[in-house]
């Protein structure tokens, strides 16, 4: 499943270097998205809200079939649009395409969106795309329980993605790759709080902060928790675009 992409639409002045527009290449990417299956974020045209976390169920010669949202309001907004803006990731590469004429149907015994096929796909490899740096004026706090006591360590995280977070080191507690941190509380400003389990994956030198970067992966996030994280990421990106 997709772990690292923020799953938010990219707006590029020049799309030519990233355009996939041959039928064979489009088919290849769509089939890969459906086979894994990869997490896909569905947006209405020219909007960032509401969105649905979905999956590509089937690819045919004429149509695509997507999971619907459990939220009926979101489904109604999406099906009223002229297209679905579809965002996903393959091998840490951003995938973006428009799926025209969404219609809600029954597909293999389950509710689904049926759409037309895209005319092209944006295939964008950007190393900095997958993690959202946390704005200093609105820190995101991760509250980490310390052992069997009621004491917790509050840490302002460095960045966040659908796959995990990064903590600044060194910390008062020793963290090593492979360590699991259970029952951590992540407070997303103006969005909500969620309880997460973290797996420490890496420790890297962080020259910008004169310390270390402790990379942690989310363990077993639910669909609702993924949606909350994506909503926070979208809110921060909208705020940044408004200031530019």
C-alpha positions in Angstrom: 0.0 0.0 0.0 1.0 3.6 -0.5 2.8 4.9 2.6 4.9 7.9 1.7 3.0 10.2 -0.5 1.0 13.1 0.8 -1.7 12.3 -1.7 -2.4 15.9 -2.5 -2.8 17.3 -6.0 0.3 19.0 -7.6 -0.1 22.2 -9.6 2.7 22.4 -12.1 3.5 25.3 -14.5 5.1 22.9 -17.0 3.7 19.4 -17.1 5.5 18.3 -20.3 8.4 16.5 -18.5 6.1 14.4 -16.4 3.4 13.6 -19.0 2.5 10.0 -19.7 0.1 10.0 -22.7 0.6 6.8 -24.7 -2.1 4.2 -24.3 0.4 1.4 -23.5 2.1 3.4 -20.7 -1.2 4.6 -19.2 -2.5 1.0 -19.2 0.7 -0.2 -17.5 0.4 2.3 -14.7 -3.3 1.8 -14.1 -2.9 -2.0 -13.9 -0.1 -1.6 -11.4 -2.3 0.7 -9.3 -5.1 -1.9 -9.3 -3.0 -5.0 -8.7 -1.2 -3.9 -5.5 -3.7 -2.2 -4.7 -2.4 1.3 -4.0 -4.2 3.9 -1.9 -5.8 6.5 -4.1 -7.1 9.9 -3.0 -10.2 11.1 -4.9 -10.9 14.9 -5.1 -13.6 16.9 -6.8 -12.3 19.2 -9.6 -10.3 22.3 -8.4 -11.0 21.5 -4.7 -9.1 19.9 -1.8 -12.2 19.1 0.2 -13.9 16.9 0.6 -11.8 13.9 -0.5 -12.1 10.1 -0.3 -9.4 7.5 0.4 -10.1 4.8 -2.2 -8.6 2.1 -4.3 -8.7 1.2 -8.0 -10.8 -1.9 -8.1 -10.6 -2.7 -11.8 -9.3 -1.4 -15.2 -11.1 -2.2 -18.4 -10.7 -1.0 -22.0 -13.2 1.7 -21.5 -13.7 2.3 -17.7 -12.1 2.5 -14.3 -13.8 1.3 -11.1 -13.0 2.8 -7.7 -14.1 2.2 -4.1 -16.7 4.7 -2.8 -16.3 6.5 0.5 -18.2 5.3 3.6 -19.3 9.0 3.9 -22.4 9.6 1.8 -21.9 13.4 1.7 -18.5 12.9 0.1 -19.8 10.4 -2.4 -22.5 12.9 -3.5 -20.0 15.7 -4.0 -17.7 13.5 -6.0 -20.3 12.1 -8.3 -21.7 15.6 -9.0 -18.4 16.7 -10.5 -17.4 16.3 -14.2 -14.4 14.2 -13.1 -12.4 12.7 -10.2 -9.0 14.0 -9.6 -7.0 10.9 -8.6 -3.8 11.0 -6.6 -1.6 8.0 -5.7 2.0 6.9 -5.6 4.0 4.0 -7.2 7.5 3.3 -5.9 7.7 6.8 -4.3 6.6 8.5 -7.5 3.6 10.8 -7.5 0.8 9.6 -9.8 -2.0 12.1 -10.8 -4.8 11.8 -13.4 -8.3 12.8 -14.1 -11.0 10.2 -14.4 -14.0 11.7 -16.3 -17.8 11.2 -15.7 -18.0 9.5 -12.3 -21.2 7.4 -11.8 -22.1 5.4 -8.8 -22.9 1.8 -9.5 -22.8 -1.7 -8.1 -19.6 -3.4 -9.1 -19.1 -7.1 -8.2 -21.6 -6.8 -5.4 -20.2 -3.6 -3.8 -20.8 0.1 -4.3 -18.3 1.7 -6.6 -17.6 4.7 -8.8 -17.3 4.0 -12.5 -15.4 6.5 -14.6 -13.9 6.9 -18.0 -10.2 6.4 -18.6 -7.7 9.2 -18.4 -6.2 10.8 -21.4 -2.9 11.2 -19.7 -1.1 10.6 -16.3 1.3 12.9 -14.5 4.3 10.8 -13.2 6.3 13.1 -10.9 9.4 11.9 -9.0 10.2 14.5 -6.3 12.3 13.6 -3.3 10.8 16.3 -1.2 7.2 15.6 -2.1 6.6 12.8 0.3 7.1 14.5 3.7 5.4 17.7 4.9 7.7 19.9 7.1 5.8 21.1 10.1 5.4 24.9 10.4 7.2 26.2 13.4 4.4 28.5 14.4 2.0 25.6 14.7 3.9 22.6 16.1 2.5 19.1 16.0 3.1 17.4 19.3 3.7 13.7 19.7 3.1 12.5 23.3 5.2 9.4 24.0 4.4 7.3 27.1 7.5 6.5 29.2 7.5 2.9 30.2 4.9 1.6 32.7 4.5 5.0 34.4 1.9 7.7 33.8 4.7 10.0 32.6 4.8 11.1 28.9 7.4 12.9 26.8 6.1 15.7 24.6 8.0 16.0 21.4 7.5 18.5 18.5 7.8 16.4 15.3 9.9 17.5 12.3 7.7 16.2 9.5 4.7 14.0 8.7 3.5 11.8 5.8 0.9 9.2 5.3 3.6 6.7 6.3 5.0 8.2 9.5 6.7 11.0 11.3 10.2 12.2 12.1 11.2 13.1 15.7 14.2 15.4 16.6 17.0 13.8 18.5 18.6 13.3 20.8 15.8 12.7 23.2 15.8 11.9 26.9 14.9 8.3 26.1 17.1 6.1 23.9 15.4 5.1 20.6 16.9 2.5 18.3 15.6 1.1 15.0 13.2 -1.7 15.6 11.8 -0.3 18.8 8.0 0.1 19.0 6.3 3.0 20.7 2.7 2.1 21.6 -0.1 4.4 22.6 1.5 7.7 21.3 -0.8 10.7 21.0 -0.5 12.8 17.9 -2.1 16.3 18.2 -2.8 17.8 14.8 -3.7 21.5 15.2 -7.2 22.5 14.0 -7.7 19.0 12.8 -7.8 16.5 15.6 -5.9 14.0 17.8 -5.2 10.4 17.2 -3.5 7.6 19.1 -0.8 5.8 17.1 1.7 3.1 17.4 5.1 3.9 16.0 8.0 1.7 14.7 11.4 3.4 14.9 13.0 2.8 11.5 16.1 5.0 11.2 18.4 7.5 12.9 20.1 10.0 10.6 22.3 13.0 11.2 20.3 16.2 10.9 22.8 19.0 10.2 20.1 21.7 9.9 19.0 21.1 13.5 22.4 20.0 14.9 21.1 16.7 16.1 19.5 13.5 14.7 16.4 12.8 12.7 14.5 9.8 14.1 12.3 8.3 11.4 9.2 6.5 12.6 6.6 4.5 10.7 2.9 4.3 11.6 1.8 0.8 12.5 -1.7 -0.4 11.5 -3.4 3.0 10.9 -7.2 2.7 10.2 -8.8 4.4 7.2 -10.2 7.1 9.5 -6.8 7.9 10.9 -5.3 8.1 7.4 -8.1 10.5 6.4 -7.4 12.7 9.5 -3.7 12.9 8.6 -4.4 13.7 5.0 -6.9 16.4 6.0 -4.1 18.0 8.2 -1.6 17.8 5.3 -4.1 19.4 2.9 -4.9 22.2 5.3 -1.2 23.1 5.8 -0.6 23.0 2.0 -3.7 25.2 1.3 -2.4 27.7 3.9 1.1 27.8 2.3 -0.3 28.3 -1.2 -2.5 31.2 0.0 0.6 33.0 1.3 2.6 32.5 -1.9 
